[in-house]
Amino acid sequence: MPAAMSNSPHVLQTAPKRAGTQLMIMTAIALLAVAGVAVSSVSLYEHFATSGTSFCDFSQSFNCDIVNRSAYSTVLGVPVALIGIVGYLLIIALATVYRNKAETRVLLLIASIVGLGFALYLTYIEKFKLDVWCILCLTSLGLICCEVILSAAATRRTKNHADV
């Protein structure tokens, strides 16, 4: 009996610490997604812009205009940047409004992996079809990579603590 009692305070002390760590991870995911919305919004603006120059037209190899106005910049008529905005908004909702639901961490991981897959496909298009890079797209790729890592960490932490 004394052994069980000595474990109780340890469990009670670590539960708030785990919750605090999970909250920090969810906050980081939400902040990365806010940055993703910002980057995707600029990209959407560039997609519809009428001017031939942009702030990310650095050279023949780095030119957002070419990427944002190519045949690959839409999927079934929907701008890729708008798809990115919607995806990042979903991630924000999961990481904030729904963060305390049991299934949220797995849903965040799935949403992030789908986003990463889409971003990698677009990166393939940039490299092998268009032969030009978009700084905004590469920034979004970096953001979604970080979200996958954090979502995986949150999911793993949840699984590990459920096993205890």
N, C-alpha and C positions, 0 to 999 in steps of 0.2 A: 504494500500500500504506500509506504513512503516514497518508493521509486516512482510510482505513478503521479504522486503529488508533486514531486520535484520536476517532472516533465511539464506539468500544467503551466507554470509561470513562463517557461520557455516558449511554449506554443502561443500563449497569450501575448508575449512580447514580440514574437516574430510575425504574427498576423498583421498588425498595423504596418510593420516595415514592408511586408510583401505588398500590401495594398498601396502603400506610398510609392513603391517601385513600379507597380503596374500603372498607377496614375501618371507617373513621370513618362513611362513608355507611351501611354495613350496620348499624353499631351504632346510629346515629340512627334508622334505620327500625325496628329492633327495639324501641328505647325508646319510640318513638311508638306502636308496636303494643301494648306493655305498657300504656301509658296508655289505649289503645283498649279493651283487655280490662277495665281497671278501670272505665271509663265505661260500657261495655256491661253489666258485672256489676251496677253500681248500677241501671242501667235495667232489667235483668232482675228485680232485687229489687223495684223499684218496680212492675213489671208484676204481680207476684204479691202485693204488699202488700195487706193488708186495710184499713189505715187510709185515711181520706179525705184526709189532708194529707201533704205531702212537703216536703222542703227546697227543692225547685225549683218550688213553687207561689207565684209572685210576683204574678200578676194574671190577669185574664181572657185576656190576650194571651200570657203566659208561664206555662204550666202543664204540667208533665211528666205529671201524673196523667191528664189528658184524653188526651194523646197515647199514653201507655203502656197505657191501658185501652180504647182505641178499637177499632173493628172492623178498623182497619188495622195494629194492633200484632202481628198474627200473619200468617204466610204458610203456608197449608195446615196450620194448627194449631200451627205452630212459632213461638214468640215471635221477633220481629224482633231483639230484643237478643241472643238465643241465637245467631242467625245471625251477628250482629256478632262475638260472642265467638269463634266457630269461624273466621270469616274472619281476625280479628286473630291467632289462634293459628297459622293457616297462614302468615301473613306473618312471624311470629316465627320459625317453623321454617325458612322459606326464608332469612331474613336471618341466621340463626345456624348451625344445623346443616348446612344445604346451601349456605352462602354461597360456597364455593369451586368449586362445580360451574359449568361453562360456561353452562348454560341458566338458571341461577338468576335472573340479573338480568332476563331477559325474562319469566320466570314471575312475578317480583315485580311487574314493571310491569303485566302482565296482571291479576294478582290485585288490585292497587291500583286499577286502572281499573274493574274489575268492582265493587269495593267503593265507589268513588266514584259510579259509575252508580246503584247501589242507594241510596246516601245521598242523591243528588240526587232520585231518585224519592220517597224518604221526605220530603224537604224540600218537594217539590211537594205531597205529601199534606198536610203541615202547613199550608202557605200557602193552598192553594186548596180543600181538602176540609174540614179541621178548623178552619181560621182561628185556630190557636193554635200557639205555638212551644214546643219542648222544649229547654231549655238543654243537656241531656245529648246530645240528637241533634245539635244545632248544634256542640257540642264534638267529637263523633265525626266530623262532616263536616269540620271544620277539621283534625283529625288525619289523616284519609284523604287530604285534599288535599295535605298536606305529604308524605305517603308517596308519592303519585303523582309529585310533583316530584322527590323524592330518588331514586325508582326510575328515573325518566326520565333523571336525571343519571347514575346508575350505568350504565344501559344505553348511554347515549350515550358515556360515557367508555370503556366496553369496546369499542364499535364503532370509535371513533376510534383507539384504540391497536391494534386488530386491523388497521386499514388501514395503519398505519405500517410 
